[in-house]
Amino acid sequence: HLLENAEPLARAEHDRWVIEKRKRGWIAAADTDRDSRDDYYRLHNALFPWDELPDEIQDLDLGPVRSIPAFLAVADYEIIQP
């Protein structure tokens, strides 16, 4: 399975998402606790570098990345190693 190590893709997706949020005026909350998020003040608990995120927040990117092969299979595509 080629996406057994999905972390590099998940990291890239997290970095892309952080850039998008920052462009829209969001800043990092005080910490990664869910209670620190404040939509009114645009404070987000996940606007931290990947290595500082708890597993449950990293899983928000890892889960979809790990699903890529299944989505491709539905369309009769597959990932092959060159």
trRosetta pair geometry for C-beta under 8 A, 3 or more apart (Angstrom, degrees):
i j d omega theta_ij theta_ji phi_ij phi_ji
1 4 4.9 107 88 -51 99 92
1 69 6.9 -93 -154 -23 92 168
2 69 7.2 141 49 -77 91 124
2 79 4.6 -120 50 113 145 128
2 80 7.9 -163 -48 -117 149 7
2 81 6.1 -179 -101 -63 120 92
3 6 4.7 37 176 -80 91 96
3 9 7.4 -39 -137 22 102 144
3 65 6.6 -167 -169 145 128 83
3 66 5.8 166 129 -123 123 51
3 68 6.0 142 -70 53 162 111
3 69 5.8 -153 15 -27 127 111
3 79 7.0 92 -33 42 97 164
5 8 7.1 40 134 3 94 95
6 9 5.4 -61 -171 48 69 110
6 10 5.5 69 132 -26 89 108
6 62 5.7 118 95 -148 122 75
6 65 4.3 142 -180 116 123 119
6 66 5.0 -100 -35 -70 164 75
7 10 5.4 -60 -139 41 33 112
7 11 6.0 39 161 -24 69 103
7 62 7.0 -11 -91 -104 58 105
8 11 5.7 -50 -146 33 30 113
8 12 6.5 30 155 -18 62 105
9 12 5.6 -54 -149 36 34 112
9 13 6.4 33 152 -18 66 105
9 65 4.6 151 102 -146 118 134
9 68 7.9 -50 140 -18 163 149
10 13 5.6 -52 -146 37 33 111
10 14 6.3 36 152 -21 65 104
10 50 7.9 120 115 -134 88 129
10 58 6.8 68 146 -175 136 81
10 61 4.0 121 -161 124 90 108
10 62 4.6 -2 -103 -80 155 60
10 65 4.7 -113 -69 1 83 153
11 14 5.7 -54 -150 35 31 112
11 15 6.4 31 152 -19 65 105
11 50 4.8 -18 -125 -83 88 165
11 61 7.7 126 -54 123 24 150
12 15 5.7 -53 -148 36 32 112
12 16 6.4 34 152 -20 64 104
13 16 5.6 -52 -148 35 33 113
13 17 6.3 34 153 -20 65 107
13 61 4.9 165 85 -151 119 114
13 64 7.6 -161 171 78 171 118
13 65 6.5 -151 -3 -65 145 114
14 17 5.6 -56 -148 38 31 112
14 18 6.3 35 153 -23 66 104
14 46 8.0 -117 -148 162 102 107
14 50 5.3 118 83 -87 153 97
14 53 7.6 -115 -149 -13 151 157
14 58 7.7 -38 -71 -124 145 62
14 61 5.0 -65 -58 -61 92 162
15 18 5.7 -49 -146 32 31 113
15 19 6.6 33 154 -18 62 103
15 50 7.5 -46 -53 -42 84 111
16 19 5.9 -56 -156 34 31 111
16 20 6.5 31 149 -19 65 107
17 20 5.6 -54 -150 36 33 114
17 21 6.3 31 154 -17 67 106
17 61 7.6 -135 2 -89 143 117
18 21 5.9 -56 -148 38 30 109
18 22 6.2 28 156 -18 66 109
18 47 5.7 124 -133 -138 92 71
19 22 5.9 -57 -145 38 28 109
19 23 6.4 33 155 -23 63 106
20 23 5.9 -56 -153 32 28 113
20 24 6.8 15 153 -8 61 110
21 24 5.8 -68 -156 43 33 106
21 26 4.1 -48 165 51 95 136
21 44 6.1 -45 179 12 148 161
21 47 6.0 -128 99 -94 142 113
22 25 7.7 113 -174 -21 32 8
22 26 6.1 -88 -84 64 36 78
22 27 7.4 69 -118 -89 77 51
22 47 7.2 126 -65 -147 89 127
24 42 7.6 -152 117 -145 86 134
25 42 5.2 -6 116 158 91 171
26 42 4.4 -129 -104 174 60 99
26 43 7.4 157 -161 -94 78 13
26 44 5.0 23 179 -9 128 121
26 47 6.2 -174 130 -67 109 148
27 42 6.5 80 15 115 72 92
27 43 6.2 -30 74 -109 79 62
27 44 7.4 161 79 23 29 81
27 47 6.7 -172 166 95 26 159
28 43 7.3 11 127 -158 22 74
28 44 6.7 -65 -117 68 37 72
28 45 8.0 72 -163 -119 65 21
28 47 4.1 -139 -88 89 72 105
28 48 5.8 90 -131 -68 128 72
29 32 7.7 139 69 -85 109 25
29 33 7.9 -109 112 57 135 68
29 36 3.7 127 148 137 138 108
29 37 5.7 -94 -57 -83 151 44
29 38 6.9 131 -109 10 111 85
29 43 4.1 92 -92 159 79 101
29 44 5.9 -139 -24 79 97 19
29 45 4.6 -28 35 -80 138 59
29 47 7.3 121 2 36 68 101
30 36 5.0 -130 45 -145 86 128
30 43 7.6 17 -14 -180 67 135
31 36 5.3 174 56 -51 69 162
31 45 6.9 5 101 -138 48 91
32 36 7.2 82 66 40 4 137
32 45 5.1 102 -153 174 37 92
32 46 6.9 69 -137 -89 86 47
32 48 6.1 -67 -77 10 104 146
32 52 7.1 -180 -50 136 132 87
32 53 6.1 156 -126 -130 146 56
32 54 5.7 159 123 -4 144 99
32 57 6.2 -99 -169 -20 119 151
33 36 4.7 101 69 -12 84 104
33 45 6.1 -111 71 -137 34 138
34 37 6.1 -38 -171 7 47 113
34 45 5.9 -144 -103 46 30 167
36 43 6.8 -99 150 133 77 118
36 45 4.7 117 71 -91 101 106
37 43 6.2 -179 -146 100 38 79
37 44 5.7 20 -124 -131 94 41
37 45 4.5 -77 -57 -13 91 103
38 41 4.5 17 110 40 122 102
38 42 7.5 -30 94 20 77 16
38 43 4.3 33 43 44 93 109
39 42 7.0 23 -166 -82 35 44
44 47 4.5 90 80 -19 107 108
45 57 7.6 -134 119 -96 93 139
46 53 6.6 37 -143 -118 75 120
46 57 5.0 -178 -114 -159 104 129
46 60 7.4 -38 -128 47 154 149
48 52 4.3 -96 151 87 123 122
48 53 5.7 159 78 -66 108 78
49 52 5.0 81 64 9 80 107
49 53 7.6 -141 97 -22 42 87
50 53 5.9 -55 -158 15 35 116
50 58 6.9 77 -162 -108 81 102
53 57 4.3 -112 -174 83 112 122
53 58 5.1 138 105 -54 121 84
54 57 5.4 90 60 11 72 99
54 58 7.2 -138 102 -3 35 92
55 58 5.5 -59 -144 41 35 112
55 59 6.1 44 156 -30 68 103
56 59 5.7 -44 -148 26 31 119
56 60 7.7 46 148 -30 54 90
57 60 5.8 -35 -168 8 44 116
58 61 6.3 -65 -170 43 47 99
58 62 5.7 38 142 -18 80 116
59 62 5.1 -58 -126 47 40 110
59 63 5.5 51 171 -33 74 101
60 63 6.8 -36 -137 22 16 111
61 64 6.7 -65 -159 41 34 100
61 65 6.3 28 154 -16 69 116
62 65 5.8 -65 -147 42 32 111
62 66 6.0 29 160 -19 70 110
63 66 6.0 -63 -150 37 25 107
63 67 6.6 22 153 -21 62 110
64 67 5.4 -59 -151 33 36 115
64 68 7.6 65 151 -49 61 78
65 68 6.0 -19 -170 -20 41 113
66 69 8.0 -40 173 19 46 96
67 70 5.2 -58 -166 42 66 114
67 71 6.0 65 139 -23 87 102
68 71 5.8 -59 -147 37 33 110
68 72 6.3 31 158 -18 68 108
68 79 7.4 55 119 -44 110 132
69 72 5.7 -57 -147 39 32 111
69 73 6.2 38 155 -27 66 105
69 78 7.1 30 -149 -142 87 66
69 79 5.8 -80 -100 8 91 114
70 73 5.6 -50 -147 30 32 115
70 74 7.0 40 153 -25 61 98
71 74 5.9 -47 -159 23 34 114
71 75 7.3 13 151 1 62 105
72 75 6.0 -71 -159 48 38 99
72 77 4.1 -87 -176 86 93 99
72 78 6.0 139 125 -92 122 29
72 79 6.6 104 63 -35 167 80
73 76 7.4 35 -170 -84 37 22
73 77 7.1 -107 -72 64 26 55
73 78 6.5 47 -87 -86 72 80
